[in-house]
């Protein structure tokens, strides 16, 4: 019998299989696969709701209970990460759409499967879970600021406010509002808890479905961008090598216990590709394919990296104190 825990613990292999199938499907029958793009918004909206429903927004006060960890978390994700991303971006071509994709995905910390990977890496997943409301709110507030700092007027030339805001409200704000409403309802009625329990099954299959629909529908359009997409892969690998080391030093600086230190390493190194993907797809047609591909490429690199992290972090990078 498949349990939710088994599904979550084996999600990486599910995504790998889905990505291979999606790529093959998109290349073999490109005309049919291209028509799947009409499903992208609906699938992402459900995925966003399912992820948001598991974030304890109604317990926001409790998120601030472990102030030392929260300060370390904010330091890693909003001081260390932007500095590293800015430096790494100097190794990329000065092509604004490419840089926009890299900035979108690397400047936003993960709020969903990082919890599972933290647990698999023997970190304290509870402190990450309780911190997710803070991480989500802060990244939505700070992302425009960082885009302006890093790109200035170039970002304005790429991002059309109308479609961008439409995607933000339709695929992020509305699913978020529904998730919070159900959490509030669950405090008063048992049926609300049942809805949340059912929703907890959705993130993994809908992330798999999102990856399938996006990759299958877009891969046939990527031939003109292959030379650019290849350039971001070393940047993503470098990010995944650098950030665990920096996060470990910050964990020591804040004198975090081993479990919280490992959680900090996973948070600093794991990014929020699926939440920013709707924003990429809201760009004009000639740009959205490239930016979305840059974001999905990071997901593929990251999933491979997480398999290394769950062994390397507890056994080498931050061992249990004796």
C-alpha positions as YAML, in Angstrom:
chain: A
units: angstrom
residues:
- id: 1
  name: UNK
  ca: [0.00, 0.00, 0.00]
- id: 2
  name: UNK
  ca: [1.29, 3.45, -0.94]
- id: 3
  name: UNK
  ca: [1.40, 5.83, 1.99]
- id: 4
  name: UNK
  ca: [1.90, 9.59, 1.78]
- id: 5
  name: UNK
  ca: [5.25, 9.25, 3.51]
- id: 6
  name: UNK
  ca: [6.47, 6.67, 0.95]
- id: 7
  name: UNK
  ca: [5.25, 8.88, -1.88]
- id: 8
  name: UNK
  ca: [7.12, 11.91, -0.51]
- id: 9
  name: UNK
  ca: [10.29, 9.96, 0.27]
- id: 10
  name: UNK
  ca: [10.44, 8.59, -3.29]
- id: 11
  name: UNK
  ca: [9.34, 11.74, -5.07]
- id: 12
  name: UNK
  ca: [12.73, 12.41, -6.66]
- id: 13
  name: UNK
  ca: [12.64, 9.14, -8.62]
- id: 14
  name: UNK
  ca: [9.06, 9.85, -9.65]
- id: 15
  name: UNK
  ca: [10.08, 13.26, -11.01]
- id: 16
  name: UNK
  ca: [13.07, 11.79, -12.86]
- id: 17
  name: UNK
  ca: [10.86, 9.19, -14.56]
- id: 18
  name: UNK
  ca: [8.25, 11.84, -15.42]
- id: 19
  name: UNK
  ca: [10.89, 14.17, -16.88]
- id: 20
  name: UNK
  ca: [12.28, 11.42, -19.12]
- id: 21
  name: UNK
  ca: [8.80, 10.44, -20.31]
- id: 22
  name: UNK
  ca: [7.81, 14.11, -20.85]
- id: 23
  name: UNK
  ca: [10.94, 14.84, -22.88]
- id: 24
  name: UNK
  ca: [10.40, 11.77, -25.05]
- id: 25
  name: UNK
  ca: [6.72, 12.55, -25.51]
- id: 26
  name: UNK
  ca: [7.43, 16.16, -26.44]
- id: 27
  name: UNK
  ca: [10.08, 15.21, -29.01]
- id: 28
  name: UNK
  ca: [8.18, 12.28, -30.57]
- id: 29
  name: UNK
  ca: [4.81, 14.03, -30.96]
- id: 30
  name: UNK
  ca: [5.68, 17.75, -30.72]
- id: 31
  name: UNK
  ca: [2.46, 19.03, -32.30]
- id: 32
  name: UNK
  ca: [0.22, 17.15, -29.86]
- id: 33
  name: UNK
  ca: [2.48, 17.82, -26.87]
- id: 34
  name: UNK
  ca: [2.55, 21.52, -27.69]
- id: 35
  name: UNK
  ca: [-1.19, 21.68, -27.16]
- id: 36
  name: UNK
  ca: [-0.73, 20.66, -23.52]
- id: 37
  name: UNK
  ca: [0.29, 24.22, -22.69]
- id: 38
  name: UNK
  ca: [-3.41, 25.08, -22.26]
- id: 39
  name: UNK
  ca: [-3.34, 22.90, -19.14]
- id: 40
  name: UNK
  ca: [-0.37, 24.58, -17.50]
- id: 41
  name: UNK
  ca: [-2.22, 27.31, -15.61]
- id: 42
  name: UNK
  ca: [-4.86, 24.97, -14.16]
- id: 43
  name: UNK
  ca: [-2.30, 22.36, -13.09]
- id: 44
  name: UNK
  ca: [-0.04, 24.96, -11.48]
- id: 45
  name: UNK
  ca: [-2.98, 26.57, -9.66]
- id: 46
  name: UNK
  ca: [-3.88, 23.22, -8.06]
- id: 47
  name: UNK
  ca: [-0.22, 22.57, -7.25]
- id: 48
  name: UNK
  ca: [0.09, 26.00, -5.61]
- id: 49
  name: UNK
  ca: [-3.02, 25.38, -3.50]
- id: 50
  name: UNK
  ca: [-1.78, 21.95, -2.43]
- id: 51
  name: UNK
  ca: [1.59, 23.37, -1.34]
- id: 52
  name: UNK
  ca: [0.10, 26.39, 0.41]
- id: 53
  name: UNK
  ca: [-2.43, 24.22, 2.26]
- id: 54
  name: UNK
  ca: [0.45, 22.47, 4.04]
- id: 55
  name: UNK
  ca: [2.07, 25.71, 5.20]
- id: 56
  name: UNK
  ca: [0.92, 26.58, 8.74]
- id: 57
  name: UNK
  ca: [-0.17, 30.17, 8.04]
- id: 58
  name: UNK
  ca: [-2.61, 30.13, 10.96]
- id: 59
  name: UNK
  ca: [0.32, 29.45, 13.32]
- id: 60
  name: UNK
  ca: [2.37, 32.41, 12.12]
- id: 61
  name: UNK
  ca: [3.14, 33.56, 15.68]
- id: 62
  name: UNK
  ca: [4.74, 30.20, 16.45]
- id: 63
  name: UNK
  ca: [7.06, 30.72, 13.49]
- id: 64
  name: UNK
  ca: [8.91, 33.37, 15.48]
- id: 65
  name: UNK
  ca: [9.41, 31.15, 18.55]
- id: 66
  name: UNK
  ca: [12.91, 30.06, 17.50]
- id: 67
  name: UNK
  ca: [14.29, 33.53, 16.85]
- id: 68
  name: UNK
  ca: [17.91, 32.42, 16.50]
- id: 69
  name: UNK
  ca: [17.04, 30.01, 13.71]
- id: 70
  name: UNK
  ca: [14.80, 32.58, 11.99]
- id: 71
  name: UNK
  ca: [17.61, 35.15, 12.01]
- id: 72
  name: UNK
  ca: [20.03, 32.57, 10.61]
- id: 73
  name: UNK
  ca: [17.46, 31.58, 7.98]
- id: 74
  name: UNK
  ca: [16.92, 35.17, 6.87]
- id: 75
  name: UNK
  ca: [20.68, 35.81, 6.84]
- id: 76
  name: UNK
  ca: [21.34, 32.81, 4.59]
- id: 77
  name: UNK
  ca: [18.46, 33.35, 2.16]
- id: 78
  name: UNK
  ca: [18.40, 37.13, 1.88]
- id: 79
  name: UNK
  ca: [22.02, 38.19, 2.44]
- id: 80
  name: UNK
  ca: [24.30, 35.26, 1.58]
- id: 81
  name: UNK
  ca: [22.26, 33.88, -1.33]
- id: 82
  name: UNK
  ca: [21.82, 37.21, -3.19]
- id: 83
  name: UNK
  ca: [25.56, 37.92, -2.92]
- id: 84
  name: UNK
  ca: [26.43, 34.45, -4.29]
- id: 85
  name: UNK
  ca: [23.82, 34.74, -7.07]
- id: 86
  name: UNK
  ca: [25.05, 38.19, -8.09]
- id: 87
  name: UNK
  ca: [28.65, 36.96, -8.29]
- id: 88
  name: UNK
  ca: [27.71, 33.80, -10.24]
- id: 89
  name: UNK
  ca: [25.53, 35.80, -12.64]
- id: 90
  name: UNK
  ca: [28.64, 37.69, -13.78]
- id: 91
  name: UNK
  ca: [29.75, 34.44, -15.42]
- id: 92
  name: UNK
  ca: [26.65, 34.42, -17.65]
- id: 93
  name: UNK
  ca: [26.04, 36.30, -20.93]
- id: 94
  name: UNK
  ca: [24.50, 39.76, -20.51]
- id: 95
  name: UNK
  ca: [21.16, 38.58, -21.86]
- id: 96
  name: UNK
  ca: [18.29, 39.91, -19.69]
- id: 97
  name: UNK
  ca: [15.76, 37.06, -20.24]
- id: 98
  name: UNK
  ca: [18.40, 34.48, -19.28]
- id: 99
  name: UNK
  ca: [19.41, 36.46, -16.19]
- id: 100
  name: UNK
  ca: [15.76, 36.98, -15.24]
- id: 101
  name: UNK
  ca: [15.17, 33.22, -15.17]
- id: 102
  name: UNK
  ca: [18.27, 32.64, -13.05]
- id: 103
  name: UNK
  ca: [17.37, 35.43, -10.63]
- id: 104
  name: UNK
  ca: [13.74, 34.32, -10.31]
- id: 105
  name: UNK
  ca: [14.65, 30.78, -9.32]
- id: 106
  name: UNK
  ca: [17.82, 31.30, -7.27]
- id: 107
  name: UNK
  ca: [16.60, 34.24, -5.18]
- id: 108
  name: UNK
  ca: [13.53, 32.44, -3.84]
- id: 109
  name: UNK
  ca: [13.98, 29.80, -1.08]
- id: 110
  name: UNK
  ca: [11.97, 26.58, -1.30]
- id: 111
  name: UNK
  ca: [8.87, 26.23, 0.88]
- id: 112
  name: UNK
  ca: [7.67, 22.75, -0.05]
- id: 113
  name: UNK
  ca: [9.84, 19.69, -0.71]
- id: 114
  name: UNK
  ca: [12.76, 21.18, 1.24]
- id: 115
  name: UNK
  ca: [10.90, 19.90, 4.32]
- id: 116
  name: UNK
  ca: [11.02, 16.31, 3.07]
- id: 117
  name: UNK
  ca: [14.67, 16.53, 2.02]
- id: 118
  name: UNK
  ca: [15.59, 18.05, 5.37]
- id: 119
  name: UNK
  ca: [14.00, 15.06, 7.11]
- id: 120
  name: UNK
  ca: [15.79, 12.62, 4.78]
- id: 121
  name: UNK
  ca: [19.04, 14.42, 5.53]
- id: 122
  name: UNK
  ca: [18.45, 13.98, 9.28]
- id: 123
  name: UNK
  ca: [17.82, 17.67, 9.85]
- id: 124
  name: UNK
  ca: [15.12, 19.30, 11.94]
- id: 125
  name: UNK
  ca: [12.27, 19.48, 9.44]
- id: 126
  name: UNK
  ca: [9.91, 20.94, 12.06]
- id: 127
  name: UNK
  ca: [11.81, 24.24, 12.26]
- id: 128
  name: UNK
  ca: [11.67, 24.49, 8.46]
- id: 129
  name: UNK
  ca: [7.94, 23.70, 8.42]
- id: 130
  name: UNK
  ca: [7.20, 26.37, 11.02]
- id: 131
  name: UNK
  ca: [9.34, 28.87, 9.10]
- id: 132
  name: UNK
  ca: [7.62, 28.42, 5.73]
- id: 133
  name: UNK
  ca: [5.06, 31.25, 6.21]
- id: 134
  name: UNK
  ca: [7.90, 33.68, 6.93]
- id: 135
  name: UNK
  ca: [9.92, 32.44, 3.96]
- id: 136
  name: UNK
  ca: [7.00, 32.73, 1.57]
- id: 137
  name: UNK
  ca: [5.98, 36.24, 2.68]
- id: 138
  name: UNK
  ca: [9.54, 37.59, 2.70]
- id: 139
  name: UNK
  ca: [10.45, 36.20, -0.72]
- id: 140
  name: UNK
  ca: [7.34, 37.69, -2.34]
- id: 141
  name: UNK
  ca: [8.20, 41.07, -0.79]
- id: 142
  name: UNK
  ca: [11.94, 40.99, -1.53]
- id: 143
  name: UNK
  ca: [12.00, 39.43, -5.00]
- id: 144
  name: UNK
  ca: [10.93, 42.65, -6.79]
- id: 145
  name: UNK
  ca: [13.58, 44.57, -4.84]
- id: 146
  name: UNK
  ca: [16.35, 42.17, -5.83]
- id: 147
  name: UNK
  ca: [15.24, 42.13, -9.47]
- id: 148
  name: UNK
  ca: [15.40, 45.93, -9.47]
- id: 149
  name: UNK
  ca: [18.84, 45.94, -7.79]
- id: 150
  name: UNK
  ca: [20.29, 43.34, -10.16]
- id: 151
  name: UNK
  ca: [18.58, 44.31, -13.42]
- id: 152
  name: UNK
  ca: [17.19, 47.83, -13.03]
- id: 153
  name: UNK
  ca: [15.30, 49.09, -16.06]
- id: 154
  name: UNK
  ca: [16.09, 45.90, -17.99]
- id: 155
  name: UNK
  ca: [13.57, 44.00, -15.84]
- id: 156
  name: UNK
  ca: [10.89, 46.56, -16.65]
- id: 157
  name: UNK
  ca: [11.54, 46.07, -20.35]
- id: 158
  name: UNK
  ca: [10.95, 42.32, -20.08]
- id: 159
  name: UNK
  ca: [8.12, 42.09, -17.55]
- id: 160
  name: UNK
  ca: [4.77, 43.43, -18.71]
- id: 161
  name: UNK
  ca: [2.84, 44.39, -15.54]
- id: 162
  name: UNK
  ca: [-0.59, 43.24, -16.76]
- id: 163
  name: UNK
  ca: [0.06, 39.54, -17.52]
- id: 164
  name: UNK
  ca: [2.60, 39.34, -14.68]
- id: 165
  name: UNK
  ca: [0.09, 40.60, -12.09]
- id: 166
  name: UNK
  ca: [-2.63, 38.41, -13.58]
- id: 167
  name: UNK
  ca: [-0.45, 35.33, -13.14]
- id: 168
  name: UNK
  ca: [0.57, 36.40, -9.64]
- id: 169
  name: UNK
  ca: [-3.02, 36.83, -8.46]
- id: 170
  name: UNK
  ca: [-4.51, 33.92, -10.38]
- id: 171
  name: UNK
  ca: [-1.84, 31.32, -9.67]
- id: 172
  name: UNK
  ca: [-0.44, 32.47, -6.32]
- id: 173
  name: UNK
  ca: [-2.74, 34.85, -4.45]
- id: 174
  name: UNK
  ca: [-6.03, 33.02, -5.12]
- id: 175
  name: UNK
  ca: [-4.69, 29.50, -4.29]
- id: 176
  name: UNK
  ca: [-3.03, 31.03, -1.22]
- id: 177
  name: UNK
  ca: [-6.31, 32.64, -0.13]
- id: 178
  name: UNK
  ca: [-8.21, 29.37, -0.55]
- id: 179
  name: UNK
  ca: [-5.57, 27.47, 1.44]
- id: 180
  name: UNK
  ca: [-5.67, 29.97, 4.31]
- id: 181
  name: UNK
  ca: [-9.49, 30.00, 4.31]
- id: 182
  name: UNK
  ca: [-9.59, 26.21, 4.60]
- id: 183
  name: UNK
  ca: [-7.02, 26.28, 7.41]
- id: 184
  name: UNK
  ca: [-9.19, 28.77, 9.30]
- id: 185
  name: UNK
  ca: [-12.26, 26.65, 8.58]
- id: 186
  name: UNK
  ca: [-10.43, 23.56, 9.89]
- id: 187
  name: UNK
  ca: [-10.11, 25.24, 13.30]
- id: 188
  name: UNK
  ca: [-13.89, 25.20, 13.66]
- id: 189
  name: UNK
  ca: [-15.05, 22.18, 11.68]
- id: 190
  name: UNK
  ca: [-13.61, 18.62, 11.41]
- id: 191
  name: UNK
  ca: [-14.44, 18.52, 7.71]
- id: 192
  name: UNK
  ca: [-11.85, 21.26, 7.20]
- id: 193
  name: UNK
  ca: [-9.16, 18.97, 8.58]
- id: 194
  name: UNK
  ca: [-10.31, 16.21, 6.25]
- id: 195
  name: UNK
  ca: [-9.94, 18.57, 3.30]
- id: 196
  name: UNK
  ca: [-6.42, 19.48, 4.44]
- id: 197
  name: UNK
  ca: [-5.53, 15.80, 4.87]
- id: 198
  name: UNK
  ca: [-6.69, 15.08, 1.33]
- id: 199
  name: UNK
  ca: [-4.83, 18.15, 0.05]
- id: 200
  name: UNK
  ca: [-1.63, 16.81, 1.59]
- id: 201
  name: UNK
  ca: [-1.65, 14.01, -1.01]
- id: 202
  name: UNK
  ca: [-1.67, 16.45, -3.93]
- id: 203
  name: UNK
  ca: [1.78, 18.17, -4.00]
- id: 204
  name: UNK
  ca: [3.83, 15.22, -5.26]
- id: 205
  name: UNK
  ca: [1.49, 14.01, -8.04]
- id: 206
  name: UNK
  ca: [0.69, 17.56, -9.15]
- id: 207
  name: UNK
  ca: [4.33, 18.57, -9.18]
- id: 208
  name: UNK
  ca: [4.97, 15.52, -11.35]
- id: 209
  name: UNK
  ca: [2.06, 16.51, -13.58]
- id: 210
  name: UNK
  ca: [3.31, 20.11, -13.76]
- id: 211
  name: UNK
  ca: [6.79, 18.96, -14.78]
- id: 212
  name: UNK
  ca: [5.27, 16.66, -17.41]
- id: 213
  name: UNK
  ca: [3.00, 19.31, -18.93]
- id: 214
  name: UNK
  ca: [5.65, 22.05, -18.92]
- id: 215
  name: UNK
  ca: [8.50, 19.91, -20.29]
- id: 216
  name: UNK
  ca: [6.38, 18.05, -22.88]
- id: 217
  name: UNK
  ca: [4.78, 21.22, -24.22]
- id: 218
  name: UNK
  ca: [7.94, 23.37, -24.24]
- id: 219
  name: UNK
  ca: [10.82, 21.03, -25.16]
- id: 220
  name: UNK
  ca: [10.04, 21.18, -28.87]
- id: 221
  name: UNK
  ca: [10.51, 24.97, -28.78]
- id: 222
  name: UNK
  ca: [13.93, 24.95, -27.14]
- id: 223
  name: UNK
  ca: [16.23, 24.28, -30.08]
- id: 224
  name: UNK
  ca: [17.03, 27.97, -30.53]
- id: 225
  name: UNK
  ca: [17.88, 28.34, -26.82]
- id: 226
  name: UNK
  ca: [20.03, 25.25, -26.20]
- id: 227
  name: UNK
  ca: [23.26, 27.26, -26.22]
- id: 228
  name: UNK
  ca: [21.89, 29.49, -23.44]
- id: 229
  name: UNK
  ca: [20.36, 26.76, -21.30]
- id: 230
  name: UNK
  ca: [23.66, 24.85, -21.28]
- id: 231
  name: UNK
  ca: [25.36, 27.91, -19.82]
- id: 232
  name: UNK
  ca: [23.17, 27.98, -16.68]
- id: 233
  name: UNK
  ca: [23.87, 24.37, -15.66]
- id: 234
  name: UNK
  ca: [27.41, 25.06, -14.31]
- id: 235
  name: UNK
  ca: [25.99, 28.09, -12.44]
- id: 236
  name: UNK
  ca: [23.37, 25.91, -10.75]
- id: 237
  name: UNK
  ca: [25.96, 23.27, -9.86]
- id: 238
  name: UNK
  ca: [28.29, 25.94, -8.44]
- id: 239
  name: UNK
  ca: [25.41, 27.34, -6.38]
- id: 240
  name: UNK
  ca: [24.69, 23.89, -4.93]
- id: 241
  name: UNK
  ca: [28.34, 23.46, -4.00]
- id: 242
  name: UNK
  ca: [28.87, 26.92, -2.51]
- id: 243
  name: UNK
  ca: [25.69, 27.44, -0.50]
- id: 244
  name: UNK
  ca: [25.95, 24.38, 1.82]
- id: 245
  name: UNK
  ca: [29.44, 25.51, 2.84]
- id: 246
  name: UNK
  ca: [28.32, 29.09, 3.52]
- id: 247
  name: UNK
  ca: [25.18, 27.88, 5.32]
- id: 248
  name: UNK
  ca: [27.29, 25.64, 7.56]
- id: 249
  name: UNK
  ca: [29.44, 28.59, 8.65]
- id: 250
  name: UNK
  ca: [26.35, 30.71, 9.32]
- id: 251
  name: UNK
  ca: [24.85, 27.85, 11.35]
- id: 252
  name: UNK
  ca: [28.02, 27.81, 13.47]
- id: 253
  name: UNK
  ca: [28.00, 31.59, 13.74]
- id: 254
  name: UNK
  ca: [24.45, 31.50, 15.15]
- id: 255
  name: UNK
  ca: [25.39, 28.52, 17.34]
- id: 256
  name: UNK
  ca: [22.57, 26.34, 16.01]
- id: 257
  name: UNK
  ca: [22.18, 22.74, 17.14]
- id: 258
  name: UNK
  ca: [22.98, 20.00, 14.63]
- id: 259
  name: UNK
  ca: [19.40, 19.40, 13.46]
- id: 260
  name: UNK
  ca: [18.71, 23.10, 12.94]
- id: 261
  name: UNK
  ca: [22.08, 23.58, 11.26]
- id: 262
  name: UNK
  ca: [21.28, 20.86, 8.74]
- id: 263
  name: UNK
  ca: [17.86, 22.43, 8.16]
- id: 264
  name: UNK
  ca: [19.59, 25.75, 7.45]
- id: 265
  name: UNK
  ca: [21.89, 24.08, 4.91]
- id: 266
  name: UNK
  ca: [18.95, 22.55, 3.06]
- id: 267
  name: UNK
  ca: [17.01, 25.83, 3.06]
- id: 268
  name: UNK
  ca: [19.94, 27.86, 1.79]
- id: 269
  name: UNK
  ca: [20.59, 25.42, -1.04]
- id: 270
  name: UNK
  ca: [17.05, 24.48, -2.16]
- id: 271
  name: UNK
  ca: [15.14, 26.88, -4.39]
- id: 272
  name: UNK
  ca: [11.51, 27.68, -5.15]
- id: 273
  name: UNK
  ca: [11.20, 26.87, -8.84]
- id: 274
  name: UNK
  ca: [7.54, 25.89, -8.95]
- id: 275
  name: UNK
  ca: [6.28, 29.06, -7.24]
- id: 276
  name: UNK
  ca: [8.10, 31.38, -9.67]
- id: 277
  name: UNK
  ca: [7.28, 29.28, -12.74]
- id: 278
  name: UNK
  ca: [3.85, 30.95, -13.19]
- id: 279
  name: UNK
  ca: [5.59, 34.32, -13.27]
- id: 280
  name: UNK
  ca: [7.91, 33.09, -16.02]
- id: 281
  name: UNK
  ca: [5.02, 31.74, -18.06]
- id: 282
  name: UNK
  ca: [3.29, 35.14, -17.85]
- id: 283
  name: UNK
  ca: [5.99, 36.70, -20.02]
- id: 284
  name: UNK
  ca: [5.53, 37.24, -23.74]
- id: 285
  name: UNK
  ca: [5.57, 34.06, -25.84]
- id: 286
  name: UNK
  ca: [9.04, 34.63, -27.27]
- id: 287
  name: UNK
  ca: [10.53, 34.95, -23.76]
- id: 288
  name: UNK
  ca: [8.41, 32.68, -21.58]
- id: 289
  name: UNK
  ca: [9.78, 29.48, -23.14]
- id: 290
  name: UNK
  ca: [13.39, 30.43, -22.41]
- id: 291
  name: UNK
  ca: [12.74, 31.73, -18.87]
- id: 292
  name: UNK
  ca: [10.58, 28.70, -17.99]
- id: 293
  name: UNK
  ca: [13.26, 26.37, -19.38]
- id: 294
  name: UNK
  ca: [15.93, 28.10, -17.29]
- id: 295
  name: UNK
  ca: [13.78, 27.58, -14.19]
- id: 296
  name: UNK
  ca: [12.91, 23.93, -14.92]
- id: 297
  name: UNK
  ca: [16.59, 23.22, -15.66]
- id: 298
  name: UNK
  ca: [17.39, 24.37, -12.12]
- id: 299
  name: UNK
  ca: [14.79, 21.93, -10.78]
- id: 300
  name: UNK
  ca: [16.42, 19.04, -12.64]
- id: 301
  name: UNK
  ca: [19.90, 19.95, -11.38]
- id: 302
  name: UNK
  ca: [18.56, 20.46, -7.87]
- id: 303
  name: UNK
  ca: [16.78, 17.11, -7.68]
- id: 304
  name: UNK
  ca: [20.04, 15.37, -8.54]
- id: 305
  name: UNK
  ca: [21.84, 17.48, -5.98]
- id: 306
  name: UNK
  ca: [19.33, 16.67, -3.23]
- id: 307
  name: UNK
  ca: [20.15, 12.97, -3.58]
- id: 308
  name: UNK
  ca: [23.75, 13.88, -2.78]
- id: 309
  name: UNK
  ca: [22.79, 16.30, -0.01]
- id: 310
  name: UNK
  ca: [20.77, 13.79, 2.00]
- id: 311
  name: UNK
  ca: [23.94, 11.69, 2.38]
- id: 312
  name: UNK
  ca: [26.63, 14.36, 2.39]
- id: 313
  name: UNK
  ca: [25.06, 16.82, 4.86]
- id: 314
  name: UNK
  ca: [24.63, 14.45, 7.86]
- id: 315
  name: UNK
  ca: [27.69, 12.27, 7.19]
- id: 316
  name: UNK
  ca: [30.30, 14.83, 6.22]
- id: 317
  name: UNK
  ca: [29.23, 18.48, 6.21]
- id: 318
  name: UNK
  ca: [27.52, 18.66, 9.62]
- id: 319
  name: UNK
  ca: [27.92, 15.56, 11.73]
- id: 320
  name: UNK
  ca: [26.09, 14.94, 14.98]
- id: 321
  name: UNK
  ca: [27.94, 16.45, 17.93]
- id: 322
  name: UNK
  ca: [29.19, 13.84, 20.37]
...
